[in-house]
Amino acid sequence: MYEPILDALRRGATAEALAVAEQLVGEQANDATAHRLHAAALRLDGQREAAVAALDRAIGLTPEDAQLHLERAGALLDGRQLDQAQAALAQAIGLDPNQFPAYVVKAQLAIVRGDLDEAERLGRTAARIAPNHPQVAAIEGALALRRGDADRALAILSHAATLAPDDPQVLHSLGFAYLAKGHLAFAEQAFIALAQRSPDQPTLQLLIADLLRQQSRYVEAADRIEPLTRREDAGFGVLRWAGELELDAGRNERALALLRSPFAAHPYDPRTLNAIMEAWRRLGAVDDARQSLESALTAHPQQPDLWRARLVLEPFAEPSALTVVERWQQAMPEHLAALEARAAVHDHLGEHDQAEAIARRIVELSPGDVAAEMRIVQGLTERDPDAAAERVERLIGMAADPAAKRELRQLLGRTLDLAGQPEAAAATWAELHAEVVDQRLPFNPISKRGGDDWPALTRIEEGTRGILLLWGAPGSRVERIAQVLSAIGAPLLVDRYGPQPPTDPMQRYGTVDELLAGTLDPAFLIKLYRAALPARGAADGPIFDWLLWWDNALLRALRPYLSEAFLLIPIHDPRDMLLDWLANGSPTPYALPSPEEGARWLAQTLEQVADLHENNLFPHNLVRLDQTGEDPGAIAQILADSLRVQVSLPGGIAMSERLPAGRWRAYTGALGEALALLTPVAKRLGYPEV
């Protein structure tokens, strides 16, 4: 859409660029980019005032776009001539001083269209004419900013500001350099200084308001542009943004009043619609929202976003919601979103055949639609797992995205399991794990089983805050415990699994060897652990820490120096744990080269759990999740019993369906060797041999 204008600007075809730009703004009056390119064409033609007016229209549509403000500042200075001394210098080196403004304008236009190399060439030529001119510095600073070098931009423009402290172009560019560096307060000061010099420029107030917003000073931001909303020429974008700022400031009535005009003009604009829906929600103005949306739908019945908003106002799957869906379908019979809404209602009402029929219609209209295909697979899985597996295999063949293909192969394993094909299911899952071994963590080392020389478990001092240490081996479904803990409001620390994990010894694999070799003092280990807690967000209350790994060697530090801790370990039949690990992965992303290698390491890990439990080496509880099933309430009760507290579990907690307890027995042929490695520890933990 924009390429014809950009091409004409690159070639310097002024008349062509103007013609194409004028046609575009006539067709796309609410497109800020169209007005921006129109301004570039006008500047190329030497129409400075018209270019500024075009940029003002663009800013009126997207007042928070900082680049538009920078381009407006450049347009204001087009045509400024050199002083006598600069002109004499230019003539001395054989350049025409009268061409300086042209070089500056062309360099700025090259930056606008993204041709940075050309802008740099033109800037160098302008610098030969007037090397210390502030506009040259502004061009060099703008180029550095566009190339992501904010430090260089700031250095250039700071120096220019010392030479020309009142130059508007330098101040503009310096403000944007501060902004790029994240120095919002300095940027604010630069633009306020400009606004004081040019009080008749409303665009500067918009820019300052955005800086205030970025500093979370929402009331000040809204107040800053409030006078602009009362102007007769207040644009759609300014009023919309003012309404959004009032929402940020918590002044909901004022927000709604400001958003009514933009909504009336463009009710299908997503930002406007989202903002006014939020204002109605906060004010509880459901009747007002219904009436306004009905008026908008009368004028624009083909706008799906308006139908979605109208549907939100009705209780899900109630008759009033169904009436809205039916009207939507009448207005847009083959629209996918309308069909999806109708299918969701059918599913909620238990009318699954009707929902699947709609999903099949969606696939006819939009082949490969992911949500619809998954709905069809779900239905087939319940009544014909073999057909479900065949359909998933077809979808795998169609998928182009590698990540989507992996997810489908994971699903294929599940459908093959339901179809009674354990060999194929196990092979599918094992292949998925083997493909990413080099992208996963190695197994943490496991210490040899200790004797009876454990340090004494110290007495807990009164007033010591409790510490819950949560850990589960792969396949234990420990994430279910974490989900319930979070749901009941426990401040669970999950940063060990995030992009910035703590660096305490409880995170590092080498801690076990260091403890056993005597190179890490157990008391110092706990000192480092406690010291890291404040930075991890642990408040003054109890600590809930989800560990990445476990080894009984840690007890040499925990027993004497962290005896107030309590260890929570979810388990179920180790053979089911291996199968769950294969099918669903693990929160700790271990590499799983083969089921046999995983089983061997898992058996050694669980032998330590059995030692801990049989000898009561530390306060703990084994949570047998094969007894709780998929019930979050049962898990919550186990937590309440373990922690000796009452918990209140909110409703609506959904847990993904997993393989049923004892499913490992169907895999004795496919995974016989691996399962046999786990049988001894399964017996130790109280599970039957067969």
Secondary structure, 3 states (H helix, E strand, C coil): CCHHHHHHHHHCCHHHHHHHHHHHHHHCCCCHHHHHHHHHHHHHCCCHHHHHHHHHHHHHHCCCCHHHHHHHHHHHCCCCCCCHHHHHHHHHCCCCHHHHHHHHHHHHHHHHCCCHHHHHHHHHHHHHHCCCCHHHHHHHHHHHHHCCCHHHHHHHHHHHHHHCCCCHHHHHHHHHHHHHCCCHHHHHHHHHHHHHHCCCCHHHHHHHHHHHHHCCCHHHHHHHHHHHHCCCCCCHHHHHHHHHHHHHCCCHHHHHHHHHHHHHHCCCCHHHHHHHHHHHHHHCCHHHHHHHHHHHHHHCCCCHHHHHHHHHCCCCCCHHHHHHHHHHHHHCCCCHHHHHHHHHHHHHCCCHHHHHHHHHHHHHHCCCCHHHHHHHHHHHHHHCHHHHHHHHHHHHHHCCCHHHHHHHHHHHHHHHHHCCCHHHHHHHHHHHHHHCHHHCECCCCCCCCCCCCCCCCCCCCCCCCCEEEECCCCCCCHHHHHHHHHHCCCCEECHHHCCCCCCCCCCCCCHHHHHHHCCCCHHHHHHHHHHHCHHHCCCCCCEEEECCCCCHHHHHHHHHHCCCEEEEEEECCHHHHHHHHHHHCCCCCECCCCHHHHHHHHHHHHHHHHHHHHCCCCCEEEEECCCCCCCHHHHHHHHHHHHCCCCCCCCCCCCCCCCCCCHHHHHCCCCHHHHHHHHHHHHHCCCCCC
